[in-house]
Amino acid sequence: MAATGQIALTVVMGVFLLAVASFLARIEDWRSYTPLSSGGYGYAESTGQAHNEKPAGIIRWFTTVDHKDIGILYGTFGLISFAWGGIAVLLMRTELLTPNADLFNANLYNSLLTTHGITMLFLFGTPVLAAFSNYFIPLLIGADDMAFPRINAIAFWLLPPAAILIWIGFPLFMFAGIEPAQTSWTMYTPLSSCGPSAAAAGASCQAQVSPATDMMLLGLHLSGVSATMGAINFIATIFSERGEDVGWPDLDIFSWTILTQSGLILFAFPLLGSALIMLLLDRNFGTTFFAANGGGPVMWQHLFWFFGHPEVYILILPPMGLVSLILPKFAGRKLFGFKFVVYSTLAIGVLSFGVWAHHMFATGIDPRIRASFMAVTMAIAIPSAVKTFNWITTMWNGRLRLTAPMLFCIGFVSNFIIGGVTGVFLGSIPLDLVLHDTYYVVGHFHYMVMGAIAVGAFAGFYYWFPIYTGKMYQKSLAHAHFWLTMIGTNVTFFAMLFLGYGGMPRRYATYLPQFTTWHQVATAGAFILGIGQFIFVWNIAQSWLEGPPAPADPWNLGEDGMLSKEWDWFAKKQETALTDGGEEPSDE
């Protein structure tokens, strides 16, 4: 009886799939949807008066290859991921209010720690920056679209299944009791390589045997494939799709940073993918790539950080480009030292592959090798300093207008200085040996990720909000978002720096009582930060639905001769937009 039921179900599903395939085969007809003379719409022969339009409703978003639509999809996905990672960290900070584990056990804390780190870096950081580059790179360089529009769409649609695989451990834990991944975002071996094959050999792996860990690794690999496809597309677009009036000397600074970022992705992410495959083989098939009797656990660290440190610059370069593009608009001056900013961008791209071992000073590697990596780490601070001085000089004696985008640009510069200076200390061997794996590292890293990358992204979001919505946001709420973000960032991560100086190790759910005060300060800052992001989401949602229409030049950039190609496109879009609900005006 059961077999008959399965056969019947298979037949029903087969018929359903054939119906879906037949329906999708007509997808091209949707793009030449013809108004009929009798009224209504249908698939009639072309009369020469038809107009092409995108499919309506949800179908549009599932089938679009328009770079602007895909940019909005990336942004929406990035904000959802930001919410997931933010909720995870607020739960962690609530647990850390007291020295003991009061809310949940150490395993669940480690699971939240893992999903927070991986989500913010791979599912928020990279996609939210891809939202800007997808939407605006073709507009800035005068291209019709990306070089490979369908590949562009595929690159995005790899991300939702990647997110499901990375996050699925929590639903599995709630409904099936399967432990989520607990490896931290660095996935250090032998902890992460302790899989089913090791358990079968008699090793005590506890929760790491969980299939949720394998699914997380597969999801990470999928996100890396997505980023690599996008990088190839951006390189091809910038090289081959520029308008005739856009030569290399005329290329805008944001496009330069995206080009450099794409080059970094092209060399870094495939290495991470290879390392993840080797880790999966160790976990499930008994290979010894990272086993003590094989390649060794330190081999994972070399492979991971050869990807991991360029990843920091993969994330920070686009916000640098955004600030370099936006800040001069509200300073009333051109970017000071444009060529030097471009050269420093390229220098960061090259040097970023020579600093990975400063993450490994405490592993016992040869002191001469450590010294060489310390030298390169100090050297890479120079191009970052060049950018910082150029931003400050651009503002010097400028006609500053403290709009929300400008405030976030200034906030980026200040947080970037703190994050950069604290990073220089970690590049020094004797100091790193003291501060390694303490909360000082967490504070430094988060000054870069939240204090610089996210704040730079907010600057771009507010600056271009009129273009992708046609509306203006509430300025008072945007300013409240800025101040809460800056206060929350500095309260939270300054407290972490002091925790690190005190010797508090990172990644612990419990701690000694002497660290209580600074943990409570950090938790208070985290909730201030969270309130700011709630205001941001409210402002954007309400303004998108009910905000006043944006003028063609909402920032009055024309007064200073600072209009760029995307604003010209926006003005033309408004000029050609129909004003009566989408129907052609009559001659009566």
SVG drawing of the C-alpha trace seen along z (x, -y; Angstrom):
<svg xmlns="http://www.w3.org/2000/svg" viewBox="-13 -77 78 79">
<polyline fill="none" stroke="black" stroke-width="0.4" points="0.0,0.0 2.8,-2.3 4.6,-1.6 1.4,-2.4 1.1,-5.7 4.7,-6.6 4.2,-5.8 1.1,-7.9 2.9,-10.8 5.8,-10.5 3.3,-10.7 1.6,-13.7 4.9,-15.5 6.0,-14.7 2.9,-16.2 3.3,-19.2 6.9,-19.7 5.9,-19.4 3.2,-22.0 5.8,-24.4 8.3,-23.8 5.6,-24.5 4.7,-27.7 8.3,-28.9 8.8,-28.2 6.6,-31.2 8.7,-33.5 9.9,-35.4 6.3,-36.1 6.0,-38.0 8.6,-40.4 6.7,-41.3 3.3,-41.6 1.0,-43.3 -2.0,-45.5 -4.9,-44.4 -7.1,-46.7 -10.1,-45.2 -8.8,-46.2 -6.9,-44.1 -3.7,-42.3 -2.7,-39.1 -0.1,-37.4 -1.2,-39.0 0.8,-39.8 2.9,-42.9 1.1,-46.0 4.1,-48.4 2.4,-50.1 3.4,-47.5 5.7,-48.4 8.0,-46.0 7.7,-45.8 8.9,-43.6 6.7,-40.9 4.5,-42.1 4.7,-41.1 6.8,-38.3 7.6,-36.9 9.6,-40.0 12.1,-39.4 12.5,-35.7 13.2,-36.3 14.9,-39.7 18.4,-40.1 18.3,-43.9 21.4,-45.1 19.2,-47.6 16.7,-44.9 19.6,-42.5 21.2,-45.3 17.9,-45.7 17.8,-42.0 21.3,-42.0 20.5,-44.9 17.3,-43.2 19.2,-39.9 22.0,-41.8 19.6,-43.6 17.9,-40.3 21.3,-38.8 22.2,-41.9 19.1,-41.3 19.9,-37.6 23.5,-38.4 22.4,-41.3 19.8,-39.3 22.4,-36.6 24.9,-39.1 22.3,-40.8 21.5,-37.3 25.2,-36.8 25.7,-40.2 22.7,-39.5 24.3,-36.3 27.5,-38.2 25.8,-40.6 26.8,-38.2 29.9,-36.0 27.9,-32.8 26.0,-31.1 22.4,-32.1 20.4,-32.1 21.8,-29.1 24.7,-26.7 28.2,-27.1 27.3,-25.0 24.4,-27.3 26.6,-30.4 29.2,-28.9 26.5,-28.3 25.4,-31.9 29.0,-33.1 29.5,-31.0 26.4,-32.1 27.0,-35.8 30.5,-35.9 29.8,-33.9 26.6,-35.8 28.1,-39.3 31.1,-38.6 29.8,-36.4 26.0,-37.0 25.9,-40.7 29.2,-42.3 29.9,-41.0 26.2,-41.1 25.4,-44.5 28.4,-46.0 27.4,-44.0 24.1,-45.8 25.8,-49.2 28.1,-47.8 25.4,-46.0 23.1,-49.0 25.5,-51.8 28.7,-50.5 26.9,-50.3 25.4,-53.8 28.7,-55.3 30.7,-53.9 27.9,-54.5 27.2,-50.8 23.7,-49.5 24.0,-46.6 26.6,-44.1 28.7,-42.2 26.9,-38.9 23.4,-39.7 22.3,-36.1 25.5,-35.2 24.8,-38.2 21.4,-36.9 22.8,-33.4 25.4,-34.8 22.7,-36.3 20.4,-33.3 23.2,-31.1 23.1,-33.2 19.6,-32.2 20.4,-28.5 23.8,-29.3 22.1,-31.2 19.7,-28.3 22.6,-25.8 24.5,-28.1 21.5,-28.8 19.7,-25.5 21.4,-24.2 19.0,-26.3 15.7,-25.0 17.2,-21.5 18.1,-22.0 14.6,-23.2 12.8,-20.4 15.2,-17.5 17.7,-18.1 20.7,-18.3 23.4,-20.7 24.2,-23.8 27.8,-24.4 30.1,-25.5 33.4,-26.1 33.5,-29.9 33.9,-31.7 37.6,-30.7 36.7,-27.0 40.0,-26.0 41.1,-22.4 41.2,-19.9 37.9,-21.1 36.2,-21.6 37.7,-18.5 36.3,-16.3 33.5,-14.8 31.6,-11.5 34.8,-9.7 36.7,-10.7 33.9,-9.6 33.7,-6.2 37.5,-5.9 36.8,-6.4 37.5,-10.1 35.4,-12.1 34.0,-14.8 30.8,-15.7 28.7,-18.3 31.1,-18.8 29.9,-15.5 26.7,-17.3 25.6,-17.3 24.7,-21.0 28.5,-21.7 28.8,-20.0 25.9,-22.0 27.4,-25.2 30.7,-24.4 28.7,-23.7 26.8,-26.9 30.1,-28.8 31.4,-27.2 28.3,-28.2 28.6,-31.8 32.2,-31.8 31.1,-30.6 28.6,-33.4 31.2,-36.0 33.7,-34.7 31.0,-34.8 30.2,-38.3 33.9,-39.3 34.4,-38.0 31.4,-39.9 32.6,-43.2 36.0,-42.8 34.5,-42.1 32.0,-45.0 34.6,-47.6 37.1,-46.5 34.7,-46.1 31.4,-47.9 32.6,-51.4 31.1,-54.3 33.1,-55.9 33.7,-59.0 34.9,-56.9 38.6,-56.1 40.8,-54.8 41.8,-58.4 38.0,-59.2 37.0,-56.1 35.4,-57.1 37.0,-56.1 34.2,-53.7 34.7,-51.7 38.4,-51.5 37.8,-50.0 35.3,-47.5 37.8,-46.5 40.5,-46.0 38.0,-44.1 37.0,-41.8 40.7,-41.0 41.1,-40.1 38.0,-37.9 39.3,-36.1 42.5,-35.0 41.2,-34.6 37.8,-32.9 38.8,-29.9 41.5,-29.1 38.8,-29.2 36.7,-26.8 39.5,-24.4 40.3,-24.4 36.6,-23.8 36.5,-20.8 39.6,-19.4 38.0,-20.0 34.8,-18.2 36.9,-15.3 38.6,-15.1 35.3,-15.2 33.5,-12.6 36.0,-10.4 38.9,-10.1 41.5,-12.0 44.3,-13.7 44.8,-17.1 44.6,-18.8 45.2,-15.9 48.3,-15.8 49.7,-12.8 49.0,-14.6 49.2,-18.2 48.7,-19.4 46.2,-21.8 48.5,-24.8 48.0,-24.0 44.4,-25.1 45.5,-28.3 47.8,-29.1 45.1,-28.4 42.4,-30.1 44.3,-33.3 45.7,-33.5 42.0,-34.0 41.0,-35.7 43.2,-38.7 42.5,-39.7 38.8,-39.2 39.2,-42.1 40.2,-44.3 37.5,-42.8 35.1,-44.2 36.7,-47.5 37.7,-48.7 34.2,-49.3 33.2,-51.5 36.5,-53.3 35.4,-53.9 31.9,-55.0 33.4,-57.6 35.9,-58.8 33.0,-59.3 30.4,-60.8 32.5,-62.9 33.7,-65.4 30.1,-66.0 29.2,-67.5 32.6,-69.2 32.1,-71.2 35.5,-70.2 36.9,-67.5 38.7,-64.6 42.1,-65.7 44.9,-63.6 42.6,-61.4 45.5,-59.6 47.1,-58.8 43.9,-57.4 43.7,-55.1 47.4,-54.1 46.8,-53.4 43.8,-51.2 45.9,-49.1 48.7,-49.0 46.3,-47.6 45.2,-45.0 48.7,-43.8 50.0,-44.0 47.0,-42.3 48.2,-38.9 51.5,-39.3 50.3,-39.7 48.3,-36.6 50.8,-35.1 50.5,-38.0 47.4,-36.1 49.8,-33.2 52.6,-34.9 51.7,-32.7 51.9,-29.4 55.7,-29.0 56.7,-29.8 60.3,-30.9 61.1,-34.3 62.6,-35.5 59.3,-34.7 57.4,-36.5 59.6,-39.6 59.0,-39.7 55.3,-39.5 55.4,-42.2 57.2,-44.5 54.6,-43.9 51.8,-44.5 53.3,-47.8 53.8,-48.7 50.1,-48.1 49.1,-50.8 50.8,-53.4 48.2,-53.3 45.4,-53.3 47.0,-56.4 47.2,-58.0 43.5,-57.6 42.8,-59.0 44.9,-62.1 43.3,-62.7 39.8,-62.5 40.7,-64.9 42.4,-67.3 39.3,-67.2 37.2,-68.5 39.8,-71.1 38.4,-74.6 35.6,-72.9 31.9,-74.0 30.7,-71.1 27.1,-70.2 26.3,-67.8 23.6,-65.7 23.1,-62.1 25.5,-60.7 28.2,-63.2 27.8,-62.4 28.3,-58.7 31.3,-59.5 32.9,-61.4 31.9,-58.6 33.6,-56.1 36.8,-58.2 36.9,-58.4 36.1,-54.8 38.6,-53.7 41.4,-55.6 40.7,-53.9 40.4,-50.5 43.5,-51.0 45.7,-52.2 44.6,-49.3 45.4,-47.0 49.0,-48.4 49.6,-47.2 48.5,-43.7 51.0,-43.7 53.8,-44.1 55.1,-40.7 55.7,-41.3 52.4,-43.1 50.5,-40.5 51.9,-37.7 50.3,-39.4 47.0,-40.5 46.4,-37.5 43.0,-35.8 41.8,-38.4 38.9,-40.8 41.3,-43.5 41.3,-41.6 37.5,-41.6 37.3,-45.3 39.8,-46.1 38.1,-43.9 34.6,-45.2 35.8,-48.8 36.6,-47.8 33.5,-45.7 30.8,-47.6 32.5,-50.9 33.8,-51.3 32.3,-48.8 28.7,-49.1 28.9,-52.9 30.4,-53.4 27.5,-51.3 25.0,-53.5 26.6,-56.5 26.0,-55.0 22.5,-53.9 21.4,-57.4 23.2,-59.1 21.6,-57.0 18.2,-56.4 16.4,-58.9 17.7,-57.0 16.5,-53.5 13.2,-54.6 12.4,-57.9 11.6,-59.1 13.3,-61.1 13.8,-59.7 13.1,-61.4 16.2,-63.4 15.7,-63.5 15.4,-59.7 18.6,-59.4 20.5,-61.7 19.2,-59.7 20.4,-56.6 23.8,-58.1 24.3,-59.2 23.0,-56.0 25.3,-54.0 28.3,-56.1 27.7,-56.1 26.8,-52.4 29.9,-51.5 32.4,-53.3 30.9,-52.3 30.8,-48.6 34.1,-48.2 36.1,-50.6 34.9,-48.4 36.2,-45.4 39.7,-47.0 39.8,-47.5 38.7,-43.9 41.6,-42.8 44.1,-44.8 42.8,-43.1 43.5,-39.7 39.9,-38.6 40.0,-35.8 37.6,-35.9 34.9,-33.3 34.0,-32.5 30.4,-32.4 31.6,-32.7 34.4,-34.8 36.0,-36.0 34.0,-38.5 36.7,-41.3 35.6,-41.6 31.9,-42.2 31.8,-46.0 33.3,-46.3 31.1,-43.4 28.1,-45.3 29.3,-48.5 29.8,-46.6 26.3,-45.1 24.7,-48.5 26.5,-49.8 25.3,-46.8 21.7,-47.6 22.2,-51.3 23.5,-50.1 20.6,-47.8 18.1,-50.6 19.8,-52.7 19.4,-49.9 15.7,-49.5 15.3,-53.2 17.1,-52.7 14.8,-49.9 11.7,-51.9 12.9,-55.0 13.6,-53.1 10.4,-51.1 8.2,-54.1 10.0,-56.5 10.0,-53.9 6.2,-53.6 5.2,-57.2 8.2,-59.5 7.9,-62.7 9.1,-62.4 12.8,-63.2 13.8,-66.0 16.2,-65.3 19.1,-66.8 18.1,-66.1 21.6,-67.1 22.0,-70.3 25.2,-68.9 24.8,-71.0 25.7,-74.1 29.2,-72.9 29.5,-71.1 29.5,-67.7 26.8,-65.9 28.0,-62.5 26.6,-60.0 24.1,-58.2 22.4,-61.5 22.2,-62.4 20.5,-59.1 18.1,-59.8 17.2,-63.2 16.5,-61.6 14.4,-58.9 12.3,-61.5 11.9,-63.5 10.7,-60.5 8.5,-59.1 4.8,-59.1 2.8,-61.2 -0.7,-59.7 -0.2,-56.2 1.6,-54.6 -0.8,-55.3 0.1,-57.3 -1.4,-60.8 -4.3,-61.4 -4.3,-64.1 -7.7,-65.5"/>
</svg>
